[in-house]
């Protein structure tokens, strides 16, 4: 295995019972250690199936998965799960503690972490997601966004090498989503953690180092956010969203306004339009 590759997936195939097509169809992809990769695709493209396959939640029909040099198997699955933290779309499925503090500590207790270190990690994780004042609250009595923050804190406290976000910010409002993404970015910078973001949110995908596009259980393209978002209409044809500047660029192009071919961020779009205006 290439020492820079922390995840190597080759020729995965998986079909759900009673399904009439493969959810994963010869899917292969590699992810570098310390990389943030966004996995995008329409509903049914295989995104969540791929995420669940990485830590052995699904019994694959064929293919191989290697995590940090360990081939996934019955013998290695628990070692691999210690390396991967997953935050799902519905946080209620992850709660086991009677209070926020208990829930965040649960995974550390299972790992046998010393109590003083456990308390430090729990406090740090809860602080990072902005839930300090809710330490003694029951998770079930929190709002949807608050629950998602607690679920994330429980994973952060375990300090995994790989963090998988399976639509994990979908229940947050825009401000909360931005705060959580900033928290993960800071954590990634501090620890060189690898992040996989399964998402429909274009802003979340735009913050990644690389985007992998799935369709019908296969990787159909990958590249930097600028490279992928520059496809514009192709993304729309696949049922995906594109950033607002790209939508605006397409509309202005139809009106005959000269626009650059490459990807435009909001800032670059403003600069381009201002330049055009100043030349009139």
N, C-alpha and C positions, 0 to 999 in steps of 0.2 A: 504493500500500500504506500502511495505517495505520502510522505510525512506531513505535507501541508493539507491533505484531505482528511477532514474529520468525519465526513459522511460520504460513503460511496454506495450507490444504488445501481444495480445492473439487472435489466430485463425483468422487472417485476410484473407479475400477472396476478390479478385477483378478480373473482366474480362473486357477487353476493348471491346467496340462495334465492331461487326463483327469478333471478335477473336474466334478461335476454341478451346482455352484452357484458364485456369485461369492464370493470371499474378502473382497473389499471391494465394497460395493454402494452407490454414490453417497454415499460418506463425505465429510463436510465438517467441518472444525474449525479454529479459530484459537487460537494460543498466544502469550501476551504475553512480551516480553523480560523475563528475570529471574524468570519464574514456574516453580513446580514443579508439574507436572501428572502425576497417576497415571492410567494407562490400565488399566481392569479389564474382565474379561469371562471367560466360561467358555472352555475349550479349543475352538479352532475359531471363535472369535468375530471374529477378524481382527486381534488385537493385534499379534502379531509381524509379520504382513504389512504392517500400517500402518507399524511402525517401520522395516522394511527399505525401504519405498518412499521414505522421506524423503531418503535419500542416493543414490538411483538404483540400488539393488541389484536392483530389479524393473522390468520393462518394462511399464508400466501400459497398460491398454486405452484408458482415457480419464480426463479430469480434469486438474487442475493443482496443482503444488506450488511455493510461493514461500518461499525461506529467506533471511531478512534482506534482502529486496528483490530477490533474484535468482530469476527463474523457473528451475526445474529443467529442464535440457535437456542434450543431448550436449555443447554448447559450455560449459556452466556447471558440469557435474557435479563436476569436480575442485576448483573453487573452493568449491562447497558442501560437499564432503567435508572440506575443511580447517576448516570451521566446526563440523562435527559429530563428536563422539567417541562411539563405540558400544561398550558392553560387553555381550557375549552370555552366554547361560546356560552354554555350554560353553567355558571359557577355553582349552582345548587348541587350539581353532581359531584363536586369536590369537597364539600363541607363534611367534617366529622366531629369537630370540637363544639363544646357548649358555648364558648365565647370566642371572639376574634383572636385573642391571645392564645387560647388553647388550640384553635384550629391551625394557626401559623406554626405553632410548636410541634404539631403532631408528626410531621415528617422527620423532624430532627430527633424526636424521641425514638422513632423507629430505627434511626441510624445510630443510636446510642451516643449522641453528642453530649458532652459534659455539661452540667446544668448552667454554670456561669457563662459558658460560650453560647449555650442555647438561648439564654435570656438576652445576651448581647445581640445575637442574630435576629431574634424575634423583634426586638425594639427597633433595630436598624431597618428591617424589612417593612415594618408597619409605618415607620417615619417616612420612608422613601415613597410610599404610595399615598401618603396623606391621610392615614386612618388612625393616627395616634389617639385621638379623643374617643375612639370607639372600641378600645381594647377590651372592655368588659361587656360589650353588647353581644347579643346572640346573632350569629350571621344570618339566620332566617328572618330577622326583623329589619335587616338593612334594605336599602333600595337596590335596584338592579346594578347600577353603576358602582355602588359601594361594595356589593358582593364581589364584583369582578376585581376590584382593587385588593380585597382580602385574599381571593384566590391567587392573584399574582404575588402578593406578599408571601404566601405559603411556599411558593416555588422559589422566589428570590432568596428566602432564608436558607434553603437547601444548597444554594450556590452550585447549580448544575453547570456543566461545561457547555451544554446545548439547551437553549430555551426555544420551545415551539409554541407559538401563539396561534391557536386555531380559531380564527374570527374572535379573538379575545377582547378586542376593543369595540365590538359591534354594539354593546349595550350602553356604552358611554356617550355622553353628549360631546360636542366638538371640543369644548374646553377640557373636559376630563380625558378625552382621547389623546389630546395633545400633551397633557401633563404626564400621562402614563407612558407615552412614546418617548418623551424626554427623559423619564426615569430609566427606561430600558437603555436608551442611548448612553446615558451617563454610566450605568452599570457595565455596559459592553466596553466602554472606553477604559474603565477601571480594571476589568477582569479579562478582557479579550474573549468574552463569551461569544459563542456562535448563536445567531438568532435566525430562526425560520418563522416567517410571518405568513400564515395562510389568511388571505384577506380579500374583501371586495372593496376596501377603502383605498381610493387612489392616493390620497395624501400619505397614508401609511406605506403603500408600495413605493411612493416616490422617495421616501427616506431610506430605502434599502440600498445596499451596494450593487445588488443585481436582482433582476426580475426573471422568474421562470414562468412561462405561459404553458398551461395545460389545456388540452382539449381531447375528449374521448379517451382519457386515461393515458395520454402520451404527452411528452414534451414537444411542443411545436415551435418554440422559439425561446431564446433567452438573451439577455444583454443588460446594459445599464438602463436605469430609468429613462434617460434621455433617448437612448436608442429605441426602446420599446414604445414609449409614448409618441414618438415621431411617426409611428404607423397610423395614428389617427383613425381613419375610416376602417381600417382592418380590425382594430380593437372593437369598434362599434358593431361591425358585422358579426363578431364573435359573442356579442351580448355583454361586452365589458364597457366600463366607463373610461373616459379620458379626462385629464385635467382641464379645467376651464380655459386656460390660455390656448390649448390645442383646439377646443371647440370654437373659440373665438377666431382663431387663425383660419380654420376651415370656412367659417361663415364669411369672413372678410375676403378670403381668396375668391369665393364665388361672386363677390361683388366687384372683383377686379382690383382690390387693394393689394399692392405688392407685399408679399410676406416671405421671410426666409424659409428654407426647406427644413432646417434642423429644428430640434425641440426648443420650445420657448417656455421658460419659467414665467411666473407672474411679473417678476422684476424685469426680465428681458423683454417681455411683451410691452410693458409700460415704456421702456427705453425706446423700443422700435417705433411705437406709435407716436411718441413725443418727437422723435427724429423726423418722421414723415410729416408731422404737423408743422414743424419748424421750417420745412422746405417748401411748404405751400405758399 
